[in-house]
Amino acid sequence: MPLQRRVPKFGFKNVNRVEYKAINIETLQKLAEAQSFSVINLDTLKAAGFISTSQNVKILGKGTLTLKLDVTANAFSASAVKAIEAAGGSATTC
């Protein structure tokens, strides 16, 4: 039997991969309306129960945003930055 069939196959695991917890803009809108927030950062998302202490957050652009929010997260999608800035808020990467 050839060597390539005798040797066990292993998958590839990228050790440099950064995993993000995805949160949509519509979720931020609901959170801001319910708690009357104008600033949303990692601490407010932890307190609301959306993330744990060790997770990185990426804000995605699904949904609409009508409130002016100052959002701080680890990463943003391009559509999320456009939507936040169109509503008059700011998107800050920490």
ABEGO torsion letter per residue (X at the ends): XBAAAABBBBBBBBAABBBBBBBBAAAAAAAAAAAGBABBBAAAAAAAGABBAABBBBBBABEBBABBBBBBBABBBAAAAAAAAAAGBBBBBX
